[in-house]
Amino acid sequence: RDRRFNEQELEVLEKLLCSLLYPLRNALLYQHALQMAQKDPLTGICNRAAFDQTLSAEISHALRHDLQCSMLILDIDHFKAINDRFGHIIGDCALKAVADMAGRCKRDGDLLFRYGGEEFVVLMRDTGLAGAALLAERIRSHIAGHSFECSGATLHVSVSVGVSAMADEDTPEALFKRADDALYQAKRGGRNRVCLSPQDSA
């Protein structure tokens, strides 16, 4: 328009804007709450709830488009000993350091989650067992080769890693169980190592 709003028109516009402002603010707050509900507050990466939701979606996507999908489960070796020796504050610092190191090793398209406790999961879209094993070894060797400072204490940790790749008509539970079984094989084999799911590598 080519003329100024009068006082009555400005009052109407102000009321209209107010009626839009509060629903918009509430929608933004709700969206923020949803995002925070899927974040691990300690490490800042996605949490178990986000993992459960994403895993089903990734497997559906892979099956629909005939793509590969793989999973790593990482577990910090002797983590209880860190908590017992240094306390939970430094234990929390170790969790954040491992999440950070794993995050630096993964590719941009890979998804990193804190599954719970000292366990982390990486989901890899369009990646087979060989590619997943390479990433697992890269993460393992990077963490094993670096120390970090936590509240004045210098820590050096290692991780054990289990690897599985999606099979035909796989379910989220089956893919996870194979990676979890491989993780326990790595633990039983001496820790600080990568093990592939025997079913996948057969």
SULRAGI-V519383 format. One record per residue. N is the residue number from 1. SS is DSSP state (hx for helix, st for strand, lp for the rest). BURIAL is I if it has 16 or more other ideal C-beta (glycine too) atoms within 10 Angstrom, else O. Layout:
{{N & SS & BURIAL} {N & SS & BURIAL}}
This chain:
{{1 & lp & O} {2 & lp & O} {3 & lp & O} {4 & lp & O} {5 & lp & O} {6 & lp & O} {7 & hx & O} {8 & hx & O} {9 & hx & O} {10 & hx & O} {11 & hx & O} {12 & hx & O} {13 & hx & O} {14 & hx & O} {15 & hx & O} {16 & hx & O} {17 & hx & O} {18 & hx & O} {19 & hx & O} {20 & hx & O} {21 & hx & O} {22 & hx & O} {23 & hx & O} {24 & hx & O} {25 & hx & O} {26 & hx & O} {27 & hx & O} {28 & hx & O} {29 & hx & O} {30 & hx & O} {31 & hx & O} {32 & hx & O} {33 & hx & O} {34 & hx & O} {35 & hx & O} {36 & hx & O} {37 & hx & O} {38 & lp & I} {39 & st & O} {40 & lp & I} {41 & lp & O} {42 & lp & O} {43 & lp & I} {44 & lp & O} {45 & lp & I} {46 & st & I} {47 & lp & I} {48 & hx & O} {49 & hx & O} {50 & hx & I} {51 & hx & I} {52 & hx & O} {53 & hx & O} {54 & hx & I} {55 & hx & I} {56 & hx & O} {57 & hx & O} {58 & hx & I} {59 & hx & I} {60 & hx & O} {61 & hx & O} {62 & hx & I} {63 & hx & O} {64 & hx & O} {65 & hx & O} {66 & lp & O} {67 & lp & O} {68 & lp & O} {69 & st & I} {70 & st & I} {71 & st & I} {72 & st & I} {73 & st & I} {74 & st & I} {75 & st & I} {76 & st & I} {77 & lp & I} {78 & lp & O} {79 & hx & I} {80 & hx & O} {81 & hx & O} {82 & hx & I} {83 & hx & I} {84 & hx & O} {85 & hx & O} {86 & hx & I} {87 & lp & O} {88 & hx & O} {89 & hx & O} {90 & hx & I} {91 & hx & I} {92 & hx & O} {93 & hx & I} {94 & hx & I} {95 & hx & I} {96 & hx & I} {97 & hx & I} {98 & hx & I} {99 & hx & I} {100 & hx & O} {101 & hx & I} {102 & hx & I} {103 & hx & I} {104 & hx & O} {105 & hx & I} {106 & lp & I} {107 & lp & O} {108 & lp & O} {109 & lp & O} {110 & lp & I} {111 & st & I} {112 & st & I} {113 & st & I} {114 & st & I} {115 & st & I} {116 & st & O} {117 & lp & O} {118 & lp & I} {119 & st & I} {120 & st & I} {121 & st & I} {122 & st & I} {123 & st & I} {124 & st & I} {125 & st & I} {126 & lp & O} {127 & lp & I} {128 & lp & O} {129 & hx & I} {130 & hx & O} {131 & hx & I} {132 & hx & I} {133 & hx & I} {134 & hx & O} {135 & hx & I} {136 & hx & I} {137 & hx & O} {138 & hx & O} {139 & hx & I} {140 & hx & I} {141 & hx & O} {142 & hx & O} {143 & hx & I} {144 & hx & O} {145 & lp & O} {146 & lp & O} {147 & st & O} {148 & st & I} {149 & st & O} {150 & st & I} {151 & lp & O} {152 & lp & O} {153 & st & O} {154 & st & O} {155 & st & I} {156 & st & O} {157 & lp & I} {158 & lp & I} {159 & st & I} {160 & st & I} {161 & st & I} {162 & st & I} {163 & st & I} {164 & st & I} {165 & st & I} {166 & lp & I} {167 & lp & O} {168 & lp & O} {169 & lp & O} {170 & lp & I} {171 & lp & O} {172 & hx & I} {173 & hx & O} {174 & hx & O} {175 & hx & I} {176 & hx & I} {177 & hx & O} {178 & hx & I} {179 & hx & I} {180 & hx & I} {181 & hx & I} {182 & hx & I} {183 & hx & I} {184 & hx & O} {185 & hx & I} {186 & hx & I} {187 & hx & I} {188 & hx & O} {189 & lp & O} {190 & lp & O} {191 & lp & O} {192 & lp & I} {193 & lp & I} {194 & st & I} {195 & st & I} {196 & st & I} {197 & lp & I} {198 & hx & O} {199 & hx & O} {200 & hx & I} {201 & hx & O} {202 & lp & O}}
